[in-house]
Amino acid sequence: MIFLLIKYSKRWSHRLSVRTVGFHPTKRGSIPLGTAKNMPRVAIIENIHQDGINLLKENPNFEFEIIEDISEENLIKVLPKFDACTLRVSKLNEKIMSNCKNLKVISRHGVGYDNVDLDFLKKNNITLLITATANAVAVAEHVIYMMLSISKSINQYDQEVRIGNFKKNASTIKTLELFNKEILIVGFGRIGQSLIKRCKGFEMKVTVFDPFVNKEVIEKFGGRKIENLDQGLKVCDYLSLHIPLTKETKNLIDYSKLQIMKKEAIIINTARGGIINENDLNKALNENKIFGAGLDVFEKEPVDKNNSLLTNKKVLLSPHSATFTNECKSRMSLETTKNIIDFFENKIDKSMIVKL
Ligand SMILES: NC(=O)c1ccc[n+]([C@@H]2O[C@H](COP(=O)([O-])OP(=O)(O)OC[C@H]3O[C@@H](n4cnc5c(N)ncnc54)[C@H](O)[C@@H]3O)[C@@H](O)[C@H]2O)c1
């Protein structure tokens, strides 16, 4: 098997000229930063935007390598020498990490962390960081894009014009407005809060279901807190999910929930696959229980070719790409590598650390 390992090292003279910037008090052993022998080694697992790479390249206190082969076999082989790693979608399980005796910190390129074995991190005092401020706007804009695209039946209109039916079916294609409609935002964290601002711009009414955020915070954003999910599902025209995938939220939206929604309701999931049960969603759409759905995330990614949602015209799909704007890719890569630098320089912002 060919392992693709691209190595970037600083020149020796460069290493000798670096300053010592301190010791990080990690329980996994302190590292004197900036000394030639003990320079923290960072594994960039899966390539990231060049801006983040450049940040590490320009910092004389760190060494790094980009690891493109994310097979379990390769990660077991190459990761042990690293003190830190970045992580996109590849999975870091116990089998891979148990050999990584030097690993002190994992910096997620994103905010979700269902691809990491949290119990293992906790037991071994490995810190988990996220790009807390980088991606909320891009995801919130993606939700707006999906709500508008489905509401305006843009795929159908586009197709009609292309095949020469300029006016033939135009007036029979159903389209809807966001104005004055009710959106239920489930999960009022970074993305939920970014979304409400955009919904207000469209003069939508916003209800929020998040048992962990108090009423005053939601009202400050112009939303209305509801205590019971079903209460919101029954009346909403749009439902947008912004919660983590956990044991509690898996299959949160199943057939029984879809049945109580309005026939014209549109569901958007940019959070995590599995929060909506895909078979139930497909069934509800085919039975006209709801109007449409926009999905950026799936129970299994990449999506299986035989997933019945792929042939359902009432669904708008994107390949877990809500954060793939040029601006967001740059912000996320910068925050991912800056978090590692800040961690070793003992100045990491607390909001970037996941409480384990
Ligand atoms: N599609 C993408 O590319 C993409 C990008 C970024 C984030 N995400 C996903 O979006 C989701 C939200 O991200 P975020 O940055 O806003 O997270 P966040 O941690 O800032 O907010 C999550 C909110 O969900 C609430 N919550 C938790 N469990 C809940 C429950 N059972 N019911 C209602 N509310 C609940 C929490 O109180 C919190 O306010 C995550 O699942 C994340 O993985 C997807």
The ligand as an SDF file (V2000), in Angstrom:
LIG
                    3D

 44 48  0  0  0  0  0  0  0  0999 V2000
  -23.5230   20.8340    7.9470 N   0  0  0  0  0  0  0  0  0  0  0  0
  -22.3590   21.2330    8.4080 C   0  0  0  0  0  0  0  0  0  0  0  0
  -21.3760   21.3150    7.6880 O   0  0  0  0  0  0  0  0  0  0  0  0
  -22.2450   21.6020    9.8560 C   0  0  0  0  0  0  0  0  0  0  0  0
  -21.3220   22.5930   10.2210 C   0  0  0  0  0  0  0  0  0  0  0  0
  -21.2450   22.9860   11.5530 C   0  0  0  0  0  0  0  0  0  0  0  0
  -22.0420   22.3730   12.4980 C   0  0  0  0  0  0  0  0  0  0  0  0
  -22.8850   21.3810   12.1180 N   0  0  0  0  0  0  0  0  0  0  0  0
  -23.7330   20.7460   13.1370 C   0  0  0  0  0  0  0  0  0  0  0  0
  -24.6970   21.6820   13.5720 O   0  0  0  0  0  0  0  0  0  0  0  0
  -25.1010   21.3750   14.8950 C   0  0  0  0  0  0  0  0  0  0  0  0
  -25.1620   22.6420   15.7350 C   0  0  0  0  0  0  0  0  0  0  0  0
  -23.9060   23.2750   15.7700 O   0  0  0  0  0  0  0  0  0  0  0  0
  -23.6680   24.5530   16.7240 P   0  0  0  0  0  0  0  0  0  0  0  0
  -22.3030   25.0440   16.4320 O   0  0  0  0  0  0  0  0  0  0  0  0
  -24.8010   25.4860   16.6240 O   0  0  0  0  0  0  0  0  0  0  0  0
  -23.6890   23.8230   18.1380 O   0  0  0  0  0  0  0  0  0  0  0  0
  -23.8500   24.4910   19.5870 P   0  0  0  0  0  0  0  0  0  0  0  0
  -23.2240   23.5390   20.5210 O   0  0  0  0  0  0  0  0  0  0  0  0
  -23.4110   25.9080   19.5830 O   0  0  0  0  0  0  0  0  0  0  0  0
  -25.4380   24.4780   19.8120 O   0  0  0  0  0  0  0  0  0  0  0  0
  -26.1670   23.3040   19.9700 C   0  0  0  0  0  0  0  0  0  0  0  0
  -27.4270   23.6600   20.7490 C   0  0  0  0  0  0  0  0  0  0  0  0
  -28.2460   22.5080   20.7940 O   0  0  0  0  0  0  0  0  0  0  0  0
  -28.8960   22.4940   22.0710 C   0  0  0  0  0  0  0  0  0  0  0  0
  -29.3850   21.1520   22.3230 N   0  0  0  0  0  0  0  0  0  0  0  0
  -28.6740   20.0650   22.6770 C   0  0  0  0  0  0  0  0  0  0  0  0
  -29.4920   18.9960   22.7730 N   0  0  0  0  0  0  0  0  0  0  0  0
  -30.7290   19.4310   22.4680 C   0  0  0  0  0  0  0  0  0  0  0  0
  -32.0060   18.8050   22.3870 C   0  0  0  0  0  0  0  0  0  0  0  0
  -32.1550   17.5030   22.6390 N   0  0  0  0  0  0  0  0  0  0  0  0
  -33.0630   19.5580   22.0070 N   0  0  0  0  0  0  0  0  0  0  0  0
  -32.9380   20.8700   21.7510 C   0  0  0  0  0  0  0  0  0  0  0  0
  -31.7570   21.5310   21.8340 N   0  0  0  0  0  0  0  0  0  0  0  0
  -30.6710   20.8150   22.1770 C   0  0  0  0  0  0  0  0  0  0  0  0
  -27.8280   22.9830   23.0390 C   0  0  0  0  0  0  0  0  0  0  0  0
  -28.4060   23.5000   24.2090 O   0  0  0  0  0  0  0  0  0  0  0  0
  -27.1390   24.0790   22.2070 C   0  0  0  0  0  0  0  0  0  0  0  0
  -27.6930   25.3410   22.4660 O   0  0  0  0  0  0  0  0  0  0  0  0
  -24.1230   20.3020   15.3880 C   0  0  0  0  0  0  0  0  0  0  0  0
  -24.7260   19.0370   15.2310 O   0  0  0  0  0  0  0  0  0  0  0  0
  -22.9920   20.3720   14.4090 C   0  0  0  0  0  0  0  0  0  0  0  0
  -22.3470   19.1510   14.2920 O   0  0  0  0  0  0  0  0  0  0  0  0
  -23.0110   20.9990   10.8230 C   0  0  0  0  0  0  0  0  0  0  0  0
  1  2  1  0
  2  3  2  0
  2  4  1  0
  4  5  1  0
  4 44  2  0
  5  6  2  0
  6  7  1  0
  7  8  2  0
  8  9  1  0
  8 44  1  0
  9 10  1  0
  9 42  1  0
 10 11  1  0
 11 12  1  0
 11 40  1  0
 12 13  1  0
 13 14  1  0
 14 15  2  0
 14 16  1  0
 14 17  1  0
 17 18  1  0
 18 19  2  0
 18 20  1  0
 18 21  1  0
 21 22  1  0
 22 23  1  0
 23 24  1  0
 23 38  1  0
 24 25  1  0
 25 26  1  0
 25 36  1  0
 26 27  1  0
 26 35  1  0
 27 28  2  0
 28 29  1  0
 29 30  1  0
 29 35  2  0
 30 31  1  0
 30 32  2  0
 32 33  1  0
 33 34  2  0
 34 35  1  0
 36 37  1  0
 36 38  1  0
 38 39  1  0
 40 41  1  0
 40 42  1  0
 42 43  1  0
M  CHG  2   8   1  16  -1
M  END
$$$$
